[in-house]
Amino acid sequence: MILDQDGNISIITQEKATIIELVKKIQDVYSKLKHDNIIVNLTSLNKLTLQDIIEFLEISNSHRASKQSFVIVSNSIDINDTPDEIIVVPTLQEAYDIIEMEEMERDLGI
């Protein structure tokens, strides 16, 4: 897991770990990330399943409940198949755009 910081956004990039190992690592360091928006970059993985995305659901739900954004970046899964509770976009730029829109919504109290 590679962890980069861009302002109030933590970008987690998948290295060689499995999705389950990656989720566990995120849970282990979550106390350091909980006040940031989080982008999980999975573009290095050629094949993802819906179950792989669902592994992030618990972290995503709790993070979003604390008024922070949680976005997964992957271009190897059909976004229409993913649950509405989790945000998956095909590019890193779209992840930044989602976070920007969600921050505006939070500022406006929406």
Secondary structure, DSSP 4 states (H G I P E B T S, - for coil): -EEEEETTEEEEE--SS-HHHHHHHHHHHHHHHTTSEEEEE-TT-S---HHHHHTTHHHHHHHHHTT--EEEE-SSS-GGGS-TTSEEESSHHHHHHHHHHHHHHHHHT-
